[in-house]
Amino acid sequence: CITCLQLGLFPIVTEHACIDLPERCGIWIADYTEAAVSSALDAFEAKPLDAVAGEAESCRAFTAARFNRSEYTRVVTAEIQRAIAAKRGGEPTVEVC
């Protein structure tokens, strides 16, 4: 999904997708059902083209800044260090997004 956002695709996602988006960007649906997706596509088609382009660009810039190689390295390194510290202290090391 991140790669798609970086390419400028417009996001239609459920709240269970566990992905961050800029505020007021994309279309969030409650369930992944045919009716919900159909309704989201109708809402997408009703948006003015400049609004779609603006949201897609906001998502592209947001993901490019937050999900690049250096940020990934920083986050993974911090998580490894946290896990090692927790292991030494006897604390649980597993977290769910």
C-alpha positions as a LaTeX table, in Angstrom:
\begin{tabular}{lrrr}
\hline
Residue & $x$ (\AA) & $y$ (\AA) & $z$ (\AA) \\
\hline
Cys1 & 0.00 & 0.00 & 0.00 \\
Ile2 & 2.85 & 2.39 & 0.81 \\
Thr3 & 4.37 & 1.89 & $-2.65$ \\
Cys4 & 0.98 & 2.61 & $-4.22$ \\
Leu5 & 0.66 & 5.83 & $-2.23$ \\
Gln6 & 4.18 & 6.87 & $-3.23$ \\
Leu7 & 3.13 & 6.37 & $-6.85$ \\
Gly8 & 0.19 & 8.71 & $-6.34$ \\
Leu9 & $-2.71$ & 6.25 & $-6.21$ \\
Phe10 & $-5.77$ & 7.43 & $-4.30$ \\
Pro11 & $-6.32$ & 5.44 & $-1.07$ \\
Ile12 & $-9.58$ & 3.73 & $-0.19$ \\
Val13 & $-8.86$ & 1.77 & 2.98 \\
Thr14 & $-10.50$ & 0.22 & 6.01 \\
Glu15 & $-9.62$ & 1.28 & 9.52 \\
His16 & $-8.06$ & $-2.19$ & 9.91 \\
Ala17 & $-5.47$ & $-1.47$ & 7.22 \\
Cys18 & $-3.09$ & $-0.22$ & 9.93 \\
Ile19 & $-1.74$ & 2.56 & 7.73 \\
Asp20 & $-1.25$ & 6.23 & 8.42 \\
Leu21 & $-2.59$ & 8.85 & 6.04 \\
Pro22 & $-2.51$ & 12.62 & 6.19 \\
Glu23 & $-5.58$ & 14.16 & 7.80 \\
Arg24 & $-8.60$ & 14.45 & 5.44 \\
Cys25 & $-6.94$ & 12.36 & 2.73 \\
Gly26 & $-8.30$ & 9.24 & 1.13 \\
Ile27 & $-11.58$ & 7.51 & 1.78 \\
Trp28 & $-11.99$ & 5.39 & 4.90 \\
Ile29 & $-14.55$ & 2.59 & 4.87 \\
Ala30 & $-15.82$ & 0.70 & 7.92 \\
Asp31 & $-15.90$ & $-2.75$ & 6.32 \\
Tyr32 & $-14.39$ & $-4.37$ & 3.29 \\
Thr33 & $-17.69$ & $-5.27$ & 1.66 \\
Glu34 & $-18.90$ & $-4.85$ & $-1.89$ \\
Ala35 & $-21.40$ & $-2.20$ & $-0.77$ \\
Ala36 & $-18.77$ & $-0.20$ & 1.17 \\
Val37 & $-16.28$ & $-0.30$ & $-1.71$ \\
Ser38 & $-18.99$ & 0.64 & $-4.21$ \\
Ser39 & $-20.03$ & 3.59 & $-2.05$ \\
Ala40 & $-16.39$ & 4.69 & $-1.69$ \\
Leu41 & $-15.91$ & 4.53 & $-5.46$ \\
Asp42 & $-19.04$ & 6.66 & $-5.93$ \\
Ala43 & $-17.65$ & 9.20 & $-3.44$ \\
Phe44 & $-14.32$ & 9.16 & $-5.26$ \\
Glu45 & $-15.97$ & 9.78 & $-8.63$ \\
Ala46 & $-17.94$ & 12.70 & $-7.15$ \\
Lys47 & $-14.77$ & 14.49 & $-6.00$ \\
Pro48 & $-13.45$ & 17.32 & $-8.17$ \\
Leu49 & $-10.31$ & 16.31 & $-10.05$ \\
Asp50 & $-8.18$ & 18.97 & $-8.36$ \\
Ala51 & $-9.26$ & 17.65 & $-4.93$ \\
Val52 & $-8.30$ & 14.09 & $-5.92$ \\
Ala53 & $-4.95$ & 15.28 & $-7.27$ \\
Gly54 & $-4.28$ & 17.31 & $-4.12$ \\
Glu55 & $-5.09$ & 14.42 & $-1.77$ \\
Ala56 & $-3.05$ & 11.96 & $-3.84$ \\
Glu57 & $-0.08$ & 14.35 & $-3.78$ \\
Ser58 & $-0.44$ & 14.85 & $-0.02$ \\
Cys59 & $-0.43$ & 11.07 & 0.47 \\
Arg60 & 2.55 & 10.65 & $-1.84$ \\
Ala61 & 4.59 & 13.29 & $-0.01$ \\
Phe62 & 3.50 & 11.98 & 3.41 \\
Thr63 & 4.54 & 8.40 & 2.66 \\
Ala64 & 7.77 & 9.43 & 0.93 \\
Ala65 & 8.79 & 11.36 & 4.05 \\
Arg66 & 7.72 & 8.74 & 6.58 \\
Phe67 & 8.38 & 5.46 & 4.82 \\
Asn68 & 11.75 & 5.80 & 3.16 \\
Arg69 & 14.86 & 3.70 & 3.69 \\
Ser70 & 16.47 & 5.98 & 6.28 \\
Glu71 & 13.26 & 6.28 & 8.33 \\
Tyr72 & 12.74 & 2.51 & 8.13 \\
Thr73 & 16.31 & 1.97 & 9.35 \\
Arg74 & 15.78 & 4.42 & 12.21 \\
Val75 & 12.52 & 2.80 & 13.33 \\
Val76 & 13.80 & $-0.78$ & 13.05 \\
Thr77 & 17.01 & 0.08 & 14.91 \\
Ala78 & 15.00 & 1.72 & 17.71 \\
Glu79 & 12.68 & $-1.29$ & 17.93 \\
Ile80 & 15.62 & $-3.73$ & 18.08 \\
Gln81 & 17.24 & $-1.64$ & 20.81 \\
Arg82 & 13.93 & $-1.48$ & 22.69 \\
Ala83 & 13.47 & $-5.25$ & 22.38 \\
Ile84 & 16.99 & $-5.95$ & 23.67 \\
Ala85 & 16.49 & $-3.58$ & 26.59 \\
Ala86 & 13.13 & $-5.15$ & 27.38 \\
Lys87 & 14.62 & $-8.65$ & 27.20 \\
Arg88 & 17.34 & $-7.68$ & 29.65 \\
Gly89 & 14.71 & $-6.24$ & 31.96 \\
Gly90 & 12.37 & $-9.19$ & 31.56 \\
Glu91 & 9.61 & $-7.13$ & 29.94 \\
Pro92 & 7.44 & $-8.34$ & 27.01 \\
Thr93 & 8.89 & $-7.43$ & 23.63 \\
Val94 & 5.95 & $-7.93$ & 21.27 \\
Glu95 & 3.71 & $-5.06$ & 20.18 \\
Val96 & 0.87 & $-5.02$ & 17.66 \\
Cys97 & 0.21 & $-2.00$ & 15.44 \\
\hline
\end{tabular}
